[in-house]
């Protein structure tokens, strides 16, 4: 299921990331890789705040829909 379906406060493991190579590379640079634990902190105005490797990052829901958990 896509990360957009996760509830705030929920921690999940990333299974895979779909999309173009450029997008996958960008997410990898942010620390979002297969096998990594990710926690949804909140959802605000079409964006998601995530906790990954003890860092908070914000991504658009369209990008989050490419992250499968």
Long-range contacts (C-beta under 8 A, 24 or more apart in sequence): 1-68, 1-69, 2-64, 2-65, 2-66, 2-67, 2-68, 2-69, 3-38, 3-40, 3-48, 3-50, 3-64, 3-65, 3-67, 3-68, 3-69, 4-48, 4-61, 4-64, 4-65, 6-40, 6-69, 7-40, 8-40, 8-41, 8-42, 8-43, 9-39, 9-40, 9-41, 10-39, 10-40, 11-37, 11-38, 11-39, 12-37, 12-38, 12-39, 12-69, 13-37, 13-38, 13-69, 14-38, 14-67, 14-68, 14-69, 15-68, 15-69, 16-68, 17-66, 17-67, 17-68, 18-66, 18-68, 19-66, 23-63, 23-66, 27-59, 27-63, 27-66, 27-67, 30-57, 30-59, 31-55, 31-57, 32-57, 32-67, 38-67, 38-69
